[in-house]
Amino acid sequence: MTRNELILKIQAASKEDDKEFQEIIATLLDQGFLTETDLCREIGASKPTIRRWKEGKSSPLPLMRLHLFKRLIKKLQENDL
């Protein structure tokens, strides 16, 4: 997945869909768009929290997820990854 494809996926994502959120976090990390440390720093979450999100064991509330999506899009647009 390219950076632009990921941005489009995040923009189209539902703030209510836990599975979709999990897939976005996994893609960010697994495809090297962000490191776990960078993601933690960018959104203010701990590494254990990020791991739980990636594994689908938990996810943020819908309004927080929407805020996180906006921050992730901005970060991806700023970086030439």
N, C-alpha and C positions, 0 to 999 in steps of 0.2 A: 504494500500500500504506500502510495506517495504521501508526502506532507499535505498537498492540496486535497487529496482524496480523504485523508483523515480529518482535515478541517471541515470538509463537506459532511462527513459522517457525524461529527460532533454537532454541527449546526442543525442537522436533521434529527438528532437524537431526541427522544422523549425524556423529559425530566422525571417521568414516572416509571420507566422501564429499567429494573435492576440488572437484568441480563445484558442489555445494551450498554449500560454504564460499565459493567465488568469487562466487556469486550473492548471498550475504548481504553480503559486503564491498562489492560493486558497488551493491547496494540502499542500504546505509548511506550511501555517498558520493554516488551519483547522485540520490537523492531528498532529500538535505539533512538526513538525521538526524544526521550528524556530518560535520565537515570532515576533510580528510586530516590536518591538524595535530592536531585534537582526538583523532582515532583513534590517531595515533602516540603522543600523550601518554597516552592512556587505557591502551593495551596495551603501551607500551614498545617499539614497533617503529619503524624508520626509514621515511621517506617512500618510498625505493626499494623497501623490502620490501613496504609496503602496495600500491604500484603493481604489483609482481610478483604478489601475491595476487589483486588485482582483475583482472589480465589472465590469470590462470590459469597463469602461468609457474612458480609455486612455491606451496607452502602449508606451514603449520606441521605438525609431527608431531601425530598424533591426540590425545595427552594434553594437549598445549599448546593445541590447538584447543578442546578441552572447557573448559579454563580460560578461554580467550578468550571463548567463548560466554557463560560465566557472568558475566564482567566486562561484556560488552556488554549483556546483559539488565539487569544492575544499573544501568548508565549510562542505558539507555533508560527504565527505570522511574523513575529520579530526575528526568529531564528531562521537561518538559511540551512536547514537540516537536510 
